[in-house]
Every structure is written in C-alpha cells, then in structure tokens.
C-alpha cells in the first residue's frame, strides 16, 4: 500500500487585511501549526475515495465517501462534503489524470490547531490537495473558495512574507521580520470564528472611494511594520493601520469594542470581528495574560509560540506548543 504525506502551514495576516484583495502589500505570518494530509492507496474492484478528517485532539469530525468517476457522494450530504466535492472536481478539471487509477484511496487529514481558531483549515486543505493533484493551489483556491491567496503562500512558506496579488498575479518575498521586541507581542483569540468567504463578499460589495490611495497608504504601513526598530514605532504603525481601516470600512476597532482600558496596542488580524487580534505589551507576561483572562479571553499565545521565524524553529517548537495546547480548554 503506497502512502504520501502533505503539509501546509497555517497563517495570520498582520497588515493589509481586506485590501490584500486589491493588490496591497501585506505582511503575512506562517504559523508553526498547520494541517497534515496522508494518502494511502490499495487495490480494489470498486475504487472508492474514503475521507476522514481529525481535529487537533485526534477526534474524527468529518467523514465521507466518493466514487471516483465524477466524485459522486456515497455518504451523507453535509456542507463539508459538498465543499470537498467541489474541490475534488475542480482538481480533476485542472488535471484530468487526478485519481484515475483503479485503486481505493484513503485520505486522512489532521489540523494541528483548534478548528475555531481561523488559522487556515480550508487554505491548508486546498494547498495539500493541490500538491497531491500536481496543480496550482492558487488556481484551485480561485475556482473554489476565492480570496487573495496570501494564505496559500503562507502554507508553503517557512517564515514571514510580504504578499501581493496585484493584477491578479500572486507574488511574495521572504522578509526578515523577527523583531527584537517579539517577546512583547501576543495573539489573543476572540472566542469566535470569522467567516472569511462572507467577509470577502462583503468587502467586494462596498463602494469604497479611491481604493488606490488606500492601497498606497497600506503599502507604506506594511513597510513600516516590517522594518520597525522598537516597540513604540511598531505600535504607532499598528494604530495608524487600525484607524485607516476603521474609517474606510466604517467598522469599529477591536480595541474600542473589547479592550478600551488596555495599555498596549490592539490590532485585528484578517477579517475583522473574529479569530485573533495582535496585542503588544511592555508589562510582564503574567500581568498581560491576567488582563485578557479577566475579559474572558483565555487563549493568549506568545509570538514565538505560534509564528514561524526560520526553518530551524519548526520541528522543535511544535512539541512545545502541543504541550501548551493541551493545557488550554477549548
């Protein structure tokens, strides 16, 4: 029985949220947690695709079966099964030889982060399936869920990147974003998951004036954030970015909603209103975590716990982070 393994990193978007869809340069951070996909094949007289997905605790949360001619569902028709069917059919459209062998195929996926964290369970799945099918993950994303593609770039990157899809062409470059003050950067989960696809649709429906001017301002802020020399300079760029998007999108800042009395900077990441926010703090870690816990936000991760900074960090830190995740009540 042959076996193949694929892996994609999760992601967090530090700058350019929403406007990354219109070509803004955006600072994106691949995560040390992602999604693993194992594929096994076995001879069969009635070739079938057997799919099982497990969460970060090893619990089966999704299961489906498909025949391989047109990927017709042979199991319960859930929304997750319909979404997967759409991805598989598009992969076949891009590569007509995909899953054409007369064998049973068994796929098992496992995310290394809680599904409600919004770190990219869909994008890492798209990336892994594209690698399996020998097709473009960006085209597969475009023809299925849509989006800018920054999450696909993160899935295959080992450290921070600046991403742009100006003119519809994905491009990115590694950036040396490992600030000396990273021990003062935290990621706080807001206890709810944002619907990225819905937010993309909402953004496209907005009639924003002078988008190009906004994109230029965001490009400047992205450059500033990635090159900030100290915490105060970094916080100034965060504040300016939050204020710019709050005004242009007519949406309240996360700090105004949840953390008005917080001493540091708060910045939304990705689609506003859910998932993670970035928080800076020049106070002791214990005091910082106690503040957020008092507000009902128990999941607070240090920068180095979750963000890939270079290839050598990943393997040794995964085990450390998994130990920490076991201590968090999800």
N, C-alpha and C positions, 0 to 999 in steps of 0.2 A: 504494500500500500504506500503510494507516494504521499509526501507531505510537504507543504510550502508554508512559510510564515511571513507575514507582512506587518509593518508597524508604522503608525503615524502619530506625531506629537500633537497634543492639544495646543490651545492658543489663548492669548489675551491681547487685545488691541489697545495700545496705550494712547495713541493720538490718531486723529483723522476719522473717528467714527462717523458714520453716515456719509461724509464727503469722500471717503475712500471709494465710494461707488461712482464718483465723478472724477476720479483720477488724482485725488490729493495724495501727497506723500504721507505715508502713515507708519508710525513706529509700532511694530508688531513683535510680540514676545512668545516664542515657542515654549511650551511647558515640559517639565520633566515627567509629566503623566500624559498618557495618550491611549491609544487603542491597539490591541493585538488582534490579528486575524490569522487563524490556522485553517488550512485547506487540505483535506485528505481525499484520495480517490481510491475506488475499489471496483473491480469488475462487476457487471450487473446485466441481467437480461431485460431489465426495465429501468433504464437510467433515470435517476431522480436526484434533485438537489435538496439536501437536508440542511436546514439552517438553525443554529442555536446561538443566542446572544446572552452573555452573562454580565452582571453588574460588577462593581468593584469589590463586592463582598463574595463573589462567586455564585450569586443566586441567578438562576435562569429567569430572565424577564421577557424573552421573546423567542418564539419557535415557529417555524413554517416549513412547508414542503412545496416544491415546484416541479412540474415536468419540464424537460429541457428543450422541447421543440419551440414553444412560444412563452415559456415561463408561466404557464397557467398554474394558478394556485390549487394545491391539493389539500389545503388545510384551511383553518378559519380565516375569513376575510377581515382582518383588522386594518387600521390605518397604517400601522408599521409595516404590515405585509404588503399593502398596496404601494407604499413608498419604496420598499425594497424591490418590488416587481418593476417599478418604473426605472430604477437604477440599472437593474439587470438587463432590461430590454434595451435601454439606451447604450449600455456597454456592448451588447450584441450588435446594435446598429453601427457602432464605431469599429467593431472588429467582428466580422461575420464568422470567424473561426472560434470565437469565445464559447466555451462549454459545448463543443460539438462532439466530444469523444463519447464512445459508448460505455460510460462508466458512471457509477454512483459518485456523487460529490458531497462530502460532508464538510460544512463550514462552521467553525466556532469562533465567535468574537468575544473579547472581554475588554471593557473600558477600565482604566486604572483610576478613575475619579468618579465620584457620585454623579449620576445622570442629571441631577438638577443643578449642577454647577455651571453648565453652559460653556465648558471648555472645548467643545467641538466633537461631540459624539457623532454628529452627521458628517462633518467635514473629514474627520479621520476615517470614517467608513468609506466615503467617496474616494479618498486618496488610496486606501488599501485595495478597494475593488479595481480601481484604475490600474494600479501596479500589477495586479493579478491578471487583468484582461489585456495588458500591453497597450493601453490607450492614454490619451491626455486627461489627467484629472481635472484640468481647468475646463475643458470642453464638456466632460461628464457633469461637472457642477453646473455649468451654464445651461445645459439641456435638461436638468432635473430640478434642483432646488434654487438655483440662481445665487447671485451675490457677487462680491468684488473679487473673491479668490485669495484674499490675504490669508485665510485660514488654511487653504491648500498649500500655500507657500510655507506657512509655519509647520505644517505636517511633515515636511521634508527637510526642515532646517534644524541646525543644532545650536543656534544662538540667535540673538536679536537681529531683526532685519528692518530695513526701510522698504516698504512695498508701495507700488503704484500700478494701476491698470489704465493709465492714460490712453485714450483712444481704443480702449477695449483690449489692450495688449498687456498681459501680466508681466511685470518686471520687478525684481527686488535685488538688494545687495546686503551683504552682512554689514553690521555696524557694531563698533566696539562700545556697546552700551553696558558697562559694568561699573556704575558709579561708585566712588569711594564711600558714598553715603547710603549704599543699598541696604545697610543694616537698619536704616530709618524708614524703609519702605515696606508697607504691608498691603495685603489684599484681603478685603473683608467681603464675605458673601452676604447678600441681602435677603437670603431665605426665600427667594423666588426666582424662577427661570423665565427669561425673556424669550419671546417668540421672534427669532431673527428674521424669518421669512415674512412675517406680518409687518415687522418694522421696516424692512426693505421696501415693501409695497407702499407703506405709509409715507416713507421719505420720497419715493418717486411721484406720489400724488400731490406733493407740496409744490406750490408755485413760488419758489424762492427767487428773490431778485439778485442779480449779479453774482451767480454762483462762482464765476471765475475769480472774482475778487476775494471771495471767501476761501476758495481753494488756495490762492496765493498766500493768504494770511496763515492758513493751516500749515502750508509747506514751511513757512518761516518758523512757526511754533514747533513743528516736528524737529527741525534742525536745531532749534534752541534746546529742546528737551534732551535730545540725544547727545548734546555736547555740553550740558550744564556742568559747571565745575564744583558747585557746592549745593547744599540742600535749599538754601534761600533762593538761589537763582532758579533751581528746578521748580520750586513751589510757585514762583512768580509765573513761569510758563504754564503750569497746571491751572492756575487761577485764570489767566488770560484765555486759555483754551476753553475752560468751562463757561466763562462769561460769554465768549463769542458764540458758542453753540447754543447756549441757553437763549440768547437773544434771537439768533437767526432761526432756530427751530420752535421758538415760543414754548419751551419746556423748562420746568423748574430744575435747578441743580440738586444733585443728591444731598449736598451739604445742607441746603435750605430745607429739604424735606425731613431728613433724619438726624442731622448732626450739627445743628446750629451753634451749639456750645463747644464744639470740638476745637482744640488749639492748633491743629495742623491743617494741611490741605487735603481735600477730598476730591477725587476725580472719577467720573463714571467711565466704564470701560465697555466698548462695543455699544450695543443697543441700550439706550438709557432706560432705567426703571427696574432693572433686574440683574441677576448674576452678580458679578463682583464690582466693587469700587476699589480704587487705589487710595491709600491713606498714608500720609507722611507723619512722622512723629519724632521730635527731638527729646522725648521723655523716655524713661525706662520701659522696656518691653512689657513688664508686668502691669504697669500703670496703664499703658496703651490698651492692652488686651482687656483689662478690667473695665475701661470706659465702654468699649464696644459690647462687651458681655452685659453690662448694665442696661444697654439699649436693646438687648435681645438678640444680638448678633454674635454667635459663639464660634463661627468659623473664621479665624484670623490667621493668615499664613504669611510668614516672612518671605521676602523677595527670593532669597537663596533656597528656600524650601521648594518653590514651585517653578521658577524660571530657569531655563537652560542658559548657561552663560558660556560654556565651551564643551566640546565633546567629552572631556575627561570627567565632567561633573556628573553625567547622567547615571551611569551604572551604579556608582557607589551611593548616590543620593536617593535613588528610587527606594531602596530598602529602608533608609532612614525615614523617608516621607510616608511609606506604607505603615511603618510603626506608628507614626503620628496620626494617620487617618484612622487607625484602629481605636485611637483614644477619643475621636470625635464622634459624637452622637449624631447620626444623620436622620 
